[in-house]
Amino acid sequence: DVKEARTGQWRDARLLSEGTREQVYLLLRVAMAEHLVTPAETAPLLLDEVTAQADPDRKRQVLDVLRAVSADRQVVLFSHDAEVLAWADTSLSGPRDRVIRLGGW
């Protein structure tokens, strides 16, 4: 179940759109990565196609959140989505960011 922010009602997560469910599951993975380590360590996030079901606006928002999360922990994101690559090309820079193209990119 997930709690709707606007109404405070609990809803069955299976009734949410696939994109919204994927976003909730991503947030749960981030929370688990923070919760399952000792205070002196961080766990990297390894993510595969986390924006596959997202519309362009939500995709950009998710990627921006992951960028913010990467300030505290390593985030490795695998994607074959051209929009994700375009976001990475324009949003990532500096020594802490790296885009590695595998295969045909």
N, C-alpha and C positions, 0 to 999 in steps of 0.2 A: 504494500500500500504506500501511497505518497500523499502528503498533505498539500492541498491546494492553498497557495499563499493568499489569494484574494478572499476566499470564503472560509478558510480554516477547515474545510471538509476533507476527510480521508477518502481517497479513491483507489480503486484497484488499478495497479500500474499496467495491467494487461489491457485496459481500456484506453490508454493513452495512445497517441500516434506513435508510430515506430521511431520517428525522429526524436520525440520527447522522451520516450523510453531509453533510447541510446544516450541521451544527455544525462538522464538520471543515473544510468549505470556508470557512465564516465565519472560523475561526481562521487558515486560510491567507491569507485576504484581509487580516486584521489584520496578520499577519506581513509580508506583501508591502508593505503601506503603510508599515511601519516600515523595511523593508530598502531600498526603492527611492528613498529621499530622502537628501539630504545631512544631516549632523548639525545644521545650523543651521535646517532646515525640517521641517515636518510636512505630511503629506498627509491631507486629510479622508477619511472613509469615507462613501461614498454607498451605502446598502443598501436593497433593496426586498424586502419580505416574507421576511425572514430567519428568521422563526419559523413560517412556514406549515406545516411538517411536524412541529412540536414539540408534545408534550403540554403541558398547563398548567404542570406543575412545571418542565420543561426550558425552556419559553418564558420563565418568570419568571427562571430562572437566566441564560439568554442575555441578556435585557434588563438584568439587573444587571451582567453582565460588560461590556456595551456602555456602560452608565452609567459604570463605572470607567474604561474606555478613553477616554471623553469628557473626562476630567480632563486628558489630554495632547493630544488632537486633536479636531477637530470631527467629530461623528457625525450624519449625516442619515439618518433611517430613515423609509421610506415603508411604510405598512401600512393595510389596510382592516379589520383584525382588531379587534373590540370589546374583546377581552382586552388587547391591546397598548395601546389608548387608555385603558382603565381603569388599567393599570399606570402609564402616563405621568401620568395625573391624580393618582395617589396618590404616585408616587415622584419626580417631577420638580418642582423648585421653585428659586427663587433666580435671580439674574441670568444664570447660565451656561446655564440650561435654557429651552427654549421648545417649546411644542406649537402647531403650526399646523394647523388643521382645513381641509381642502380639500373643497369640494362639500357633500354632504349631512350632514356631522357638525355 
